[in-house]
């Protein structure tokens, strides 16, 4: 078996996640990286989209979750995305999802808060 990774890097979405009411009211940008471990099967030898992951479909799954139901924790959001990618694409054997929140309500100066969740195939 040949395994490889597909990375969707810095996908940007406007959403309303967070513990505080202001985060729900104002919303903010969130950035997502998804690293998918893929069982190559025959798709690499046949040079065919069949048996691999369509990047556009994976992006659409991420977008629907991130812009959907509010989550208090970006950790929970990352886990939901990772599970959906593993469960939704047969050749994906694991997903590592990182979510960055640039405007986290922290009393200090920082670039962003970042959480990574890794989810293996069930």
C-alpha positions as CSV (number, residue, x, y, z in Angstrom):
1,X,0.0,0.0,0.0
2,X,1.3,3.4,-0.9
3,X,0.1,6.1,1.5
4,X,0.4,9.8,0.9
5,X,-0.9,13.1,2.4
6,X,-3.1,15.8,1.0
7,X,-2.9,19.1,2.7
8,X,-5.5,21.9,2.5
9,X,-3.7,24.9,3.9
10,X,-5.0,28.1,5.3
11,X,-8.7,27.7,4.3
12,X,-10.4,30.9,5.5
13,X,-13.9,31.2,6.8
14,X,-16.0,33.8,8.6
15,X,-17.8,32.2,11.6
16,X,-19.1,32.8,15.1
17,X,-17.4,30.3,17.4
18,X,-16.3,31.0,21.0
19,X,-17.4,31.0,24.6
20,X,-18.3,34.7,24.8
21,X,-21.5,36.3,23.5
22,X,-19.4,39.0,21.7
23,X,-17.8,36.3,19.6
24,X,-21.3,35.1,18.6
25,X,-22.4,38.6,17.8
26,X,-19.4,39.9,16.0
27,X,-17.9,36.8,14.4
28,X,-14.4,36.6,13.0
29,X,-12.2,34.8,10.5
30,X,-11.0,31.3,11.2
31,X,-8.2,29.5,9.3
32,X,-8.1,25.8,8.8
33,X,-5.4,23.4,7.8
34,X,-6.4,19.8,7.1
35,X,-3.7,17.1,6.6
36,X,-5.3,13.9,5.2
37,X,-3.4,10.6,5.2
38,X,-4.7,8.7,2.2
39,X,-4.4,5.1,1.2
40,X,-3.3,5.4,-2.4
41,X,-4.8,2.2,-3.6
42,X,-4.6,2.1,-7.4
43,X,-5.3,5.8,-8.0
44,X,-1.6,6.7,-8.2
45,X,-0.9,4.0,-10.8
46,X,-4.0,4.8,-12.8
47,X,-3.6,8.6,-12.5
48,X,-7.3,8.8,-11.7
49,X,-9.4,10.8,-9.3
50,X,-11.3,7.6,-8.6
51,X,-10.0,6.2,-5.3
52,X,-8.6,9.4,-4.0
53,X,-9.9,12.7,-2.5
54,X,-11.4,15.5,-4.5
55,X,-9.9,18.7,-2.9
56,X,-13.0,20.7,-3.8
57,X,-15.3,18.3,-2.0
58,X,-13.0,18.2,1.0
59,X,-13.0,22.0,1.1
60,X,-16.8,22.0,1.0
61,X,-17.1,19.6,3.9
62,X,-14.7,21.9,6.0
63,X,-16.6,25.0,5.0
64,X,-20.0,23.6,5.9
65,X,-18.8,22.6,9.4
66,X,-16.9,25.8,10.2
67,X,-19.6,28.1,9.0
68,X,-22.4,26.0,10.5
69,X,-23.3,25.3,14.1
70,X,-21.6,27.5,16.7
71,X,-19.0,25.7,18.9
72,X,-17.7,27.1,22.1
73,X,-14.3,25.4,21.7
74,X,-12.3,25.4,18.5
75,X,-11.0,22.0,19.8
76,X,-14.5,20.6,19.3
77,X,-14.8,22.2,15.9
78,X,-11.5,20.7,14.8
79,X,-12.6,17.3,16.0
80,X,-15.9,17.6,14.1
81,X,-14.0,18.5,10.9
82,X,-11.5,15.7,11.3
83,X,-14.2,13.1,11.9
84,X,-16.2,14.3,8.8
85,X,-13.1,14.0,6.6
86,X,-12.2,10.5,7.8
87,X,-15.8,9.3,7.7
88,X,-16.7,11.0,4.4
89,X,-13.8,9.9,2.2
90,X,-13.1,6.2,2.1
91,X,-9.4,6.4,1.2
92,X,-8.7,8.8,4.1
93,X,-7.1,6.8,7.0
94,X,-6.5,9.7,9.3
95,X,-6.9,13.5,9.5
96,X,-5.0,16.1,11.4
97,X,-7.0,19.4,11.6
98,X,-5.6,22.7,12.8
99,X,-7.8,25.7,13.4
100,X,-6.4,29.2,14.0
101,X,-8.4,31.9,15.7
102,X,-6.6,35.3,15.2
103,X,-8.9,37.4,17.4
104,X,-9.0,35.2,20.5
105,X,-10.2,37.2,23.5
106,X,-6.8,37.2,25.3
107,X,-5.6,40.1,27.4
108,X,-2.3,40.4,25.5
109,X,-0.8,40.6,22.1
110,X,-0.6,37.5,20.0
111,X,-0.8,36.5,16.4
112,X,-3.4,33.8,16.9
113,X,-4.5,30.8,19.0
114,X,-4.1,27.5,17.3
115,X,-5.5,24.0,18.1
116,X,-4.6,20.8,16.3
117,X,-6.7,17.6,16.6
118,X,-5.7,14.3,15.1
119,X,-8.3,11.7,14.3
120,X,-7.6,8.1,13.1
121,X,-9.9,6.0,11.0
122,X,-12.5,4.2,13.1
